[in-house]
């Protein structure tokens, strides 16, 4: 094989095995209406990027212009949860997840963020 073909094969291999980050929504598509107005949201953040400083992850649920902080799920390092207030008059809520984190960069660490796609939660009357 020529040196050029080897270089192209290695480049292709690196592209397929590159760093990935995924945000997985674990909140159901619908929930029964809750009299106290609080609804559970849960998400999983997974990354193969070694530069991400996992202990700096700050997750949020975004509903409209409001950002609700999330906390780590006990005994799981990459899952987060929050109880979010939703008005009793709402039947649907559109939301996203946002993760803010530090990552290693030369000469000093920097901050970055990831935003999930938009999801819809239906609130169903019992």
N, C-alpha and C positions, 0 to 999 in steps of 0.2 A: 504494500500500500504506500501511496505517496504521503509525504508529510502533510500536504494540504488536506487530503481525505481524513487523516487521523485527527487533524485539528478541527475539522468540521464535525466529525463524529463526537469528539469530546465536548465541543460547544453545544451540540444538540443534547447530549447527556446531561450537561449542567443545567440546561433550560428545563428539562423534565424533572430534575431532582432539586430544583431551586427552593428557596424559602417560601413557605405558604403561611397564611393566616386565615383562620375561619372564625366567623361569628355565627353560632347556631342558636336560633330562637327555641326555647323550651317551654314557652308559654302556650297554652292551648288556644285554638282559634276562637273558642267561645267559652264563656263562664256564666254561671247563674248570677243574677243580680244579688248583690250583697247589701244588706240593710245598713251596714256601717260605712259603705262607700269605698272600702279599701280592696284592691285587687292585686293578686300576686303576679309578679313578672320574674322570669328566670331565663338566664342566658349562659352559654358556654363560649369561652374565648380560648382558641387553640392556635399556637404558632410554632413554627420550626425555626424562626429567626432567633439565633443565639444572642444577638445584640439587644433584644428587648429585655429590659429589667423588670421581671415579673412582679417584684415586690412594689413597683410603682404604679401598677394598673389602677386606674380610677374609672369604673364603669358608671354609666348613667342611662336612665330611660328618658327618652325625649318624647314629650307629647306637646305638640304645638311649640310654643316658645319656652315651655317649662322643662327643666332638667332635674330629675329625681335621682339622687345618689343610690347606688346599689352596694351591697356588702357581700363578702365571700360566703358561700354556703359552707357550713361546718364540715370538716373532714375532706373537702374537695378543693383542690388548688385552682381549678380553672372554671368554676361555676359561680355565678353571682345571682343574688335575688334582691327584690325590693317589694314593698307593699306601697302601691300608688293610689292616691285618692282620685276617684272619677265621679263627676256629678251624677246624681240620681236620674237626671233627665237625658243622659247619654245612652244611646243604644249601640253605637259604634265608636271606637277609638282607634286612631291611626298613630302608630308609634315607631320609634327606631331606638337602636342602642348605639351609644358612643363610648369608646374606650380611649382614654388619654393615658399616655405612658412615656417613660423615659427610655432612651436606647443609647447604647455605647456608640460614640462617634469621636474621632480624633479631631481636635485636641481635647474636647470636653463633651460630656453627655448632652444630648438634645432631647427635645420633647416632640412627640408626634401623636396622631390620633387616627382611629379607624371608625367608620360609620357603617352601620348595617343597612340593608335595604329597608323599605317601609313595610310594616306589618299591620294587619287589621285585627282588632279584638272585638268580637260581638258580645254584648251583654244581654243575656236572655232572661226574660221574666219567667219565673217558675210556674 
